[in-house]
Amino acid sequence: MGMLVVMAGAFFYRAFSYSRVVFGIIGVTTVVFVSVERFAIMKFEQWWYSKGYDLKHVIIVGTSNAANKVFQSLTFHRSLGYKALGYCSMNGSTEDAMSHIPCLGSMSSVPDLIKSHNIDVVLIALNEEEHSYLHNLVRDCQGLNVEMMMVPDILELMTSLVQIKHIEGIPFLGIKSPALSTWNSIIKRTFDLVFASSILFIASPLFLIIAILIKLDSKGPIIYFQERIGLNGEVFQVFKFRSMRTDAEHASGPVWSKKQDSRATRIGKILRRLSLDELPQLINVINGDMSIVGPRPERQHFVEQFKKEVPRYLERHRVRTGMTGWAQVNGLRGNASITERTKYDIYYIENWSLTFDLKIILKTIHAVLLGNDAY
């Protein structure tokens, strides 16, 4: 808006012709000054709230797990600007799970508490069976100048990017959206093709050297094919340089690799240490089965196991699996907790950007050079 005003003013001011460079400088400095101003205000507000000034008084209605989490968050993060005074249960009795939180009364006492304690915000976190009381609560608080917000009981199923969408005047709560928009999908796919093709061309002499070493080291194929689960749960063949004996899983069946794995060949240990066994997956990227960055693909055997044990595990399949990922560059490789890996993968999916991909690629180079978790 500031740039539009400046350009309009310059157009009507004919006494002097300003250079286009001037407008460029104004555009850059405007962004810088506005950003610095807002950052300074934000920091001041956080400091002000942390000192206990001008905090909004909050009461929590409900005794669900979400109510407990809300109280803890507001208590430990005072810089958010809220002061939680306590909670109200259905009948005013103290719940064992919330014994560390002051019980202020029953749900019917909320209107009186709003008046007597100068409450600014009422946070509602009811269990599913208590939803029928919500209408009465809102009705009893009519005429009271207080903000009321509700934590949905489907919180565990929702992403961190909840949106409100209106269709013909009807509001809808968006609890899940496509992982990537159409344009973001095009950008990511274009980047994958350009990056994978470039690395494949540059590293072609290295491919030849590795192939010769594998052939000299042990009997068997140079490239190892294995079925993995990718986008939308579809099966594809992943390509890898063979780093184990051909009979590695003949007796044990599908198992994860481990440190000092006796099944690995001599050259295979080096390839795994430097993650060079993954290089043929550049072909998977070009074919469209994988991406450069994304959740690592797993075999069907492990997918069937993990989807029963790990919450939201199958959410990983909403994007193409990757040669590297946010979990891997944070040290979650090898036999690391699959639950923690899934959390990182879902965070990546919900916060994707091309800059994020570039950051992960740079961290991957660093991780490969160290190689502490690769085996």
C-alpha positions in Angstrom: 0.0 0.0 0.0 2.9 2.3 0.8 4.5 1.7 -2.6 1.2 2.4 -4.4 0.9 5.7 -2.6 4.5 6.7 -3.4 4.2 5.7 -7.0 0.9 7.6 -7.4 2.4 10.6 -5.8 5.4 10.5 -8.1 3.1 10.2 -11.1 1.2 13.4 -10.2 4.4 15.3 -9.1 5.8 16.4 -12.5 8.4 18.8 -11.3 11.0 16.0 -11.0 11.4 12.6 -12.6 12.4 10.0 -10.0 14.7 7.1 -11.1 13.2 3.6 -11.0 16.1 2.7 -8.6 14.5 5.0 -6.1 11.4 3.0 -6.1 13.4 -0.2 -5.7 15.2 1.2 -2.7 11.9 2.4 -1.2 10.4 -1.0 -1.7 13.3 -2.8 0.0 13.6 -0.4 2.9 9.8 -0.4 3.5 9.8 -4.2 4.0 12.9 -4.0 6.3 11.5 -1.2 8.5 8.0 -2.7 8.8 9.5 -6.1 9.6 11.9 -4.6 12.2 9.0 -2.6 13.7 6.7 -5.6 14.1 9.5 -7.8 15.4 10.3 -5.2 18.1 6.7 -4.8 19.1 6.3 -8.6 19.3 9.4 -8.9 21.5 8.2 -6.0 23.7 4.8 -7.6 24.1 6.3 -11.0 25.1 8.6 -9.2 27.6 5.6 -7.2 29.0 3.5 -10.3 29.4 6.3 -12.3 31.0 6.5 -9.6 33.7 2.8 -10.3 34.5 1.4 -7.0 33.0 -2.0 -6.9 31.2 -2.5 -10.6 31.1 -5.9 -11.9 30.0 -7.6 -13.8 32.8 -8.7 -17.3 31.6 -10.8 -20.1 33.0 -10.9 -23.6 31.4 -14.2 -25.4 31.2 -13.8 -29.2 31.0 -11.6 -32.0 32.3 -10.4 -33.6 29.1 -6.8 -34.3 28.3 -6.9 -31.2 26.1 -7.9 -29.1 29.1 -4.9 -30.3 31.0 -2.6 -29.5 28.1 -4.1 -26.0 27.7 -3.5 -25.1 31.4 0.1 -26.3 31.3 0.8 -24.4 28.1 -0.6 -21.1 29.4 1.2 -21.6 32.7 4.6 -22.3 31.3 4.4 -19.8 28.5 3.2 -16.6 30.2 4.6 -14.5 27.3 1.5 -15.6 25.3 -0.4 -13.1 27.4 -2.8 -15.3 29.3 -3.2 -16.2 33.0 -5.1 -19.4 33.6 -6.9 -19.1 37.0 -8.3 -22.7 37.1 -10.9 -25.0 35.7 -14.6 -25.8 36.0 -15.8 -29.4 36.0 -19.3 -30.6 35.2 -20.5 -30.9 38.8 -17.8 -28.9 40.6 -15.8 -31.9 41.9 -12.0 -32.0 41.6 -10.7 -34.5 39.1 -7.7 -36.6 40.0 -6.1 -36.0 36.6 -6.3 -32.3 37.3 -5.5 -32.2 41.0 -2.6 -29.8 40.4 -5.0 -27.2 38.9 -7.4 -25.1 41.1 -11.1 -26.2 40.7 -13.2 -23.0 40.6 -16.6 -24.7 40.6 -19.1 -26.4 38.3 -20.1 -25.5 34.7 -23.2 -23.7 35.9 -21.0 -21.3 38.0 -19.1 -20.0 34.9 -21.3 -16.8 34.4 -20.7 -15.8 38.1 -17.0 -16.5 37.8 -16.8 -14.3 34.7 -18.2 -11.4 36.7 -16.4 -11.9 40.0 -12.9 -12.7 38.5 -13.0 -10.3 35.5 -12.6 -13.2 33.1 -11.5 -12.2 29.6 -11.4 -15.6 27.9 -13.3 -18.9 28.5 -11.5 -21.9 27.0 -13.8 -24.9 26.5 -12.3 -28.4 26.4 -15.1 -30.8 26.9 -15.2 -34.6 26.5 -17.4 -36.0 23.7 -20.1 -37.0 26.1 -20.3 -33.5 27.5 -21.1 -31.7 24.3 -24.8 -31.5 25.0 -24.0 -29.0 27.8 -22.2 -26.6 25.4 -25.4 -24.9 24.3 -26.5 -24.2 27.9 -23.1 -22.8 28.7 -23.2 -20.4 25.7 -26.8 -19.4 26.5 -26.0 -18.7 30.2 -23.1 -16.4 29.2 -25.2 -14.2 26.9 -24.7 -10.5 27.6 -21.2 -11.0 29.2 -18.4 -9.4 27.3 -16.1 -12.4 27.2 -14.3 -14.3 24.5 -15.2 -18.0 24.3 -13.1 -20.6 22.4 -13.4 -24.3 22.1 -10.8 -27.0 21.7 -12.3 -29.6 19.4 -12.3 -33.2 20.7 -11.0 -34.3 17.3 -7.7 -32.5 17.9 -5.6 -35.6 17.5 -7.0 -36.1 14.0 -6.3 -32.5 12.9 -3.3 -31.0 11.3 -1.6 -27.8 12.7 -3.0 -25.8 9.7 -6.7 -25.6 10.7 -8.7 -23.3 8.5 -12.3 -22.0 8.2 -13.8 -22.2 4.8 -17.2 -20.8 3.8 -19.4 -22.5 1.1 -22.6 -20.5 0.4 -22.4 -18.9 3.8 -22.0 -22.2 5.6 -18.8 -22.3 7.7 -16.7 -25.5 7.5 -13.8 -26.3 9.8 -10.9 -27.6 7.6 -9.3 -30.5 9.5 -7.3 -31.8 6.6 -6.1 -30.3 3.3 -4.1 -31.6 0.4 -0.4 -31.9 1.4 0.7 -29.8 -1.6 -1.4 -27.4 -3.7 -1.3 -27.8 -7.5 1.3 -25.1 -7.9 3.4 -26.4 -5.1 3.3 -29.9 -6.6 4.5 -28.5 -10.0 7.3 -26.5 -8.3 8.5 -29.5 -6.2 8.3 -31.9 -9.2 10.2 -29.5 -11.4 12.9 -29.1 -8.8 13.2 -32.9 -8.4 13.7 -33.4 -12.1 16.3 -30.7 -12.5 18.2 -31.6 -9.4 18.1 -35.4 -9.9 19.1 -35.1 -13.6 22.0 -32.8 -12.8 23.4 -35.0 -10.0 22.9 -38.1 -12.1 24.9 -36.5 -14.9 27.7 -35.3 -12.6 27.9 -38.5 -10.6 27.9 -40.9 -13.6 31.7 -41.6 -13.3 31.1 -42.5 -9.6 28.3 -44.9 -10.6 30.8 -46.8 -12.8 33.4 -47.0 -10.1 30.9 -48.2 -7.5 29.6 -50.8 -9.9 33.0 -52.2 -10.6 33.8 -52.4 -6.8 30.6 -54.2 -6.0 31.2 -56.7 -8.8 34.8 -57.4 -7.6 33.8 -57.6 -3.9 31.1 -60.3 -4.1 28.9 -62.3 -6.4 25.4 -61.0 -7.3 23.7 -58.1 -9.1 25.0 -54.6 -8.9 21.6 -53.0 -8.4 19.3 -54.2 -5.8 15.5 -54.0 -6.4 13.1 -53.9 -3.5 9.4 -53.2 -3.2 8.5 -50.1 -1.1 5.3 -48.1 -0.4 5.1 -44.7 -1.8 2.6 -41.9 -2.6 -1.0 -42.9 -1.8 0.1 -46.3 -0.6 1.2 -47.5 -4.0 3.9 -50.1 -4.4 7.0 -49.3 -6.5 10.5 -50.8 -7.0 13.2 -48.8 -5.2 16.8 -49.0 -6.7 19.9 -49.3 -4.5 23.4 -50.4 -5.0 23.7 -53.8 -3.5 25.4 -53.6 -0.1 24.5 -57.0 1.4 24.9 -60.7 0.4 22.3 -62.0 -1.9 21.0 -64.3 0.8 20.9 -61.7 3.5 17.2 -62.2 4.5 16.9 -65.8 3.5 16.7 -67.1 7.1 15.5 -64.0 9.0 12.9 -62.5 6.7 12.4 -58.7 6.6 14.5 -57.0 9.3 16.0 -53.5 9.7 19.7 -53.0 9.3 21.8 -52.6 12.4 25.3 -51.5 13.4 28.0 -54.0 12.6 25.6 -55.9 10.4 27.2 -59.2 9.4 25.1 -59.4 6.3 26.8 -56.4 4.7 29.7 -56.9 2.2 33.0 -55.1 2.6 32.2 -52.5 0.0 28.6 -52.4 1.2 29.7 -51.1 4.6 31.5 -48.2 3.0 28.6 -47.4 0.7 26.2 -47.4 3.7 28.6 -45.3 5.8 28.6 -42.6 3.1 24.9 -43.3 2.0 26.2 -43.9 -1.6 24.0 -47.0 -1.8 21.1 -44.7 -2.2 22.4 -42.9 -5.3 20.4 -45.1 -7.8 17.2 -43.7 -6.3 17.9 -40.6 -8.4 16.4 -42.8 -11.2 13.3 -43.4 -9.0 13.0 -39.6 -8.6 13.2 -39.0 -12.4 10.6 -41.8 -12.9 8.2 -40.0 -10.5 8.2 -42.8 -7.8 10.2 -40.7 -5.3 11.2 -37.1 -4.5 14.6 -35.7 -3.5 13.1 -34.8 -0.1 10.3 -36.6 1.7 9.6 -39.3 4.2 11.8 -42.4 3.7 9.9 -45.3 2.0 9.3 -48.5 3.9 8.5 -52.0 2.9 5.0 -53.4 3.1 5.9 -55.6 6.0 6.8 -52.7 8.2 4.0 -50.4 7.0 1.4 -53.0 8.1 3.2 -53.2 11.4 3.7 -49.4 12.0 0.2 -48.3 10.9 -1.3 -50.2 13.9 1.3 -48.9 16.4 2.1 -45.4 15.4 -0.6 -42.6 15.4 -1.0 -41.0 11.9 1.7 -43.1 10.4 -0.1 -43.4 7.1 -0.1 -39.6 6.7 3.5 -40.1 5.5 2.1 -41.4 2.2 0.4 -38.1 1.3 3.5 -37.0 -0.6 6.2 -38.8 -2.6 8.7 -40.6 -0.4 12.2 -39.1 -0.5 15.9 -39.9 -0.7 16.3 -37.9 2.4 14.0 -36.3 4.9 13.5 -34.0 7.8 13.7 -36.9 10.3 16.9 -38.2 8.8 18.8 -34.9 9.0 17.7 -34.6 12.7 19.5 -37.8 13.6 16.5 -40.2 13.3 18.1 -42.8 11.0 18.7 -46.5 11.3 16.8 -48.0 14.4 15.6 -44.6 15.6 12.1 -44.4 17.1 9.6 -44.7 14.3 7.1 -42.6 16.4 9.6 -39.7 16.5 10.4 -40.1 12.8 6.7 -40.0 11.9 6.3 -36.7 13.9 9.1 -35.1 11.9 7.7 -36.5 8.6 4.3 -35.1 9.3 5.8 -31.7 10.3 7.6 -31.6 7.0 4.4 -32.4 5.0 2.4 -29.7 6.8 5.2 -27.1 6.4 6.6 -27.8 3.0 8.4 -25.1 1.0 11.1 -25.1 -1.6 13.4 -23.3 0.9 12.7 -26.1 3.4 13.8 -28.7 0.8 17.0 -26.8 0.2 17.7 -26.6 3.9 17.2 -30.4 4.3 19.5 -31.1 1.3 22.3 -28.9 2.8 21.8 -30.6 6.2 21.9 -34.0 4.4 25.4 -33.2 3.0 26.6 -32.4 6.5 25.0 -35.6 7.9 26.5 -37.8 5.1 30.0 -36.3 5.8 29.7 -37.1 9.5 27.9 -40.4 8.9 27.3 -41.1 12.6 23.9 -42.7 12.1 24.4 -44.4 8.8 24.9 -48.2 8.8 
